[in-house]
Amino acid sequence: MVEVLRSFCYLCKEKEKKIIMGNTESTANSGFCRLSWLTRIGFGAGDLAQNLIFQTTCMYLLFFYTDIYGLDAVDVSVMFTVGNIANVIWDPVVGALIDKHNPRLGKYRSYLVYVGIPLTGFAILCFWNGFAPSLLYAYVTYIAMTLLYTFINVPYGALNSSLSRDTDEITILTSVRMFMANCGGLAVGSGLPLLIAHFTNEPAEGLPKDPAAWFTTMTIYALVGLALLFFCFSQCKERVVMDESEAANVKVSDLWMEFFHNRPLRVIAFFFITAFAMMSIGNAAGAYFINSNMHGSPDQLSIFMGLGSAPSFIFMPLVPIIKKLVGKKNMFYIFLSIAIIGMVFLYVVAKMDEPSMQLVYVAQFVKSTGVIVATGYMWALVPEVISYGEWKSGKRIAGIVNALTGIFFKAGMTLGSVVAPAILAYVTYNPSSIQQTPEAEEGILWLVCIIPAALLLIAMFIISKYELTDEKIDLINKEIEARNN
């Protein structure tokens, strides 16, 4: 990993020529600034922190609710849907609020502190079974956690576009962000099963179901996440933000005006739906697949889930170079295709009479390589559509644009949160038994392989309609800077 990081630093060396006095950023124009590595790492720490909570809920909360807390899969599906519908209403309110106001600690970064503390508390409470199997308690803690997550995720996304206008810098920043986000994914996917096993003395076949071990593990993850949010706050300086006089005129209705007048935004919005639906379905089914289809141990689940993040440490640092070699769209096509190939391979291996766990690992690595690069780089497109909207309307409503992307990625999450429990219920999955019927095992395979592959084919078509090239967005940003100066 050290060698990969050294390679990344070497490839980005030319970007550092304007950095002076170690950690300071320099630029001839305040909008087109180069960022220090401490700033890049600090910003990425914010996504690492959120993933310690977000990835945990994506990968394991469904399993916790059905197999430990004692809820019915259909009830969980309805609850997830209600939570995501609430967020669809909440997102534009949050977006307008952060665009309209300028808190003392920073327009966007202040929310990492203000909201980080209650988010940490409710994330921990989601994994406490003190009131099990109370559906009301699950509703209150889950929905509160998701609303608070939105109140951090939207301003954090807007913070990205406030650090620099430079497209190459945004590519590097996004690569560092996704590298660190996948560190969080690896800590959750690979580390959480091992930590749960460490904190329990109960013998278990598959993932342990000791409630105290789950609660202790989530407490550790959430508190580490809070510390990382504070670190992100301390290292990020906002440079490209809306003028205060314009901010006073921001309205919630600006969200839909921006959506209808910003075609590139519409393209990435629908890409977000398909991408997050794919990830939601696949991530939620991973524990079921290893437990029920492969009859794996906690160590094997840890390796399988860890391989969902591992390719990021190889490929995300290389994204700036890959993009320069093949272009933005071709990079999406290549890695989406790799993900589909990995999913098909995983399905074939799982259908063997005696499936090899080693081949399962290979298929998971191939699949994850494609998914990580394609879904990681999509975040670099958000600052582009923010600049495009500013160029068209004269208003840089970064919060509202990130709220829109939040609405659509939660729409994808909603689709995933409905599909996974619904299929488990349809194939009569039995949470009290490791041994499942052939129909249940096939249903789990569809959740892991077939449905995500179909969604990626749709995503490939959607991204083909994205029209902002690097050259075009550079011209747009320079015109905006000239107009503002």
C-alpha angles and dihedrals in degrees: 000000000000090000091051091052091048089051090050092051091049093049090051095044095107089057090061099059092099096050112107135190097011108278100024124103121224133192141159088226121036093225096052099054132153115228128222119243090247090058092047092049091043091053091047090051088067092061092043088055094049092048091056084066103025097047091045091056092043095049105032116012093085089050091047093050096047102035104030111018091042104234125147114252092237092053089051090049091053091046093051089049093050090049093051093046088052088053092052087061093039098049098069091045090054092044093052092043096055093043092049099047135058110203118203094249094052139303095261109003095059091074090063086070102032096048100026094078099054091040089057091051096050093043088058092046091054088067096047117102097193091121097034127185092017109132091195092058091048091051094049097047097039097047093043089051093050093047091050091046088056090050088060101033097054097052090040090056090048090050088065093063092044095062099065144343094215110114094208090050090049089052091053091043091051091048091052090045093052092043089056094039088057090049083062090046090051092048089053101037098042104019103044097064090048093048092048089050089049093054096050133070093192115112110235139178105222124348111002116249100204106137094206091054091051092048093048092048094050091048091056093047094048095049092049087050091053091053090051091051089055090050091051089051091052096052104043124087119189114227108157110053138138119276112258093238090056092043090060089063097052114124133183088243088065086077094069093038088056091048094053096044099041110071097180088054090055090051095053091041091061090041088056091053094055096039095051093042087054093049094043093053096042096044094047091051098048097087091046091050095053094040100044109021099035099025087222132174127244088261091055091047088050091053093045094049091042090056086059088071104024098087090063090072090059105034109028093066088053096051095098090055095042090051092052091049101047105014132245100284096041089053089057092047093049097048097040087054091050090053092052091049089052092051093050090048091051091051092050093048093048091052093057117112090243106018115206116232089210090059089047088056091050092050091047091051093050092046093047093048091061096041095048097051096042097044093037096054093047088079090064088064093062096073087048094057090044089056091044090054091048090050091052100041106019091237122108098207097171093159093054093047090051089047088055092050086046091055091052098044088049088050086056091047089049091053090050094045090053097043099049099051091037093056091044089053092045093054090044097242110197112215092192094063135057090204110077133186119263088252092054092048090050091050091053090050090053089053093050100040122004104045094043090049091052091050091051090055088055090047090053090056092047096051090051086072095058108114108182109106121189090252092052095047091048090055091048093051093047091050091051092050091049090049093049093048 
